[in-house]
Amino acid sequence: MFPAEGTAGTTDVWSLGILPSNCTVTSVKLIPDAAITANGTNYCTFTLKNGTTAVASRSWAATNSVANTIESMTLDTTLANRDLAAGDQLKLDRAVAGTGLASPRCALVVTVKVR
């Protein structure tokens, strides 16, 4: 779980943990506690990162989210960006466009295949 951000224009970074072994991210699911209404001008984007490398992302520029409904984040199309090593630290970045968009508390489920 990561906390809500009630201030639309605020960026955030949440540390999610350190990987115990080499693995490949196979899916990332997001579950918002409340609905999120997309806005093509003022929106936020969540990006799961390994260091500065994007692994998966979800933008609210075009598509709404329904409260307490599981949705998939878009995996990075470069497979190497989803290959993670033991000791890598995952984080979730919240970026904003325009004046931003408030976001509710969300759960994040990262599924990996150990290599």
Protein Blocks (a to p, Z undefined) as FASTA:
>chain_A
ZZddfblklccdddfbdcfbdcddfbdcdddfbdcdddfkbccdddddehjacfbdcdfk
lbccdehiacdddddfblklmpccehiacddddddehjbpaddddddddddddZZ
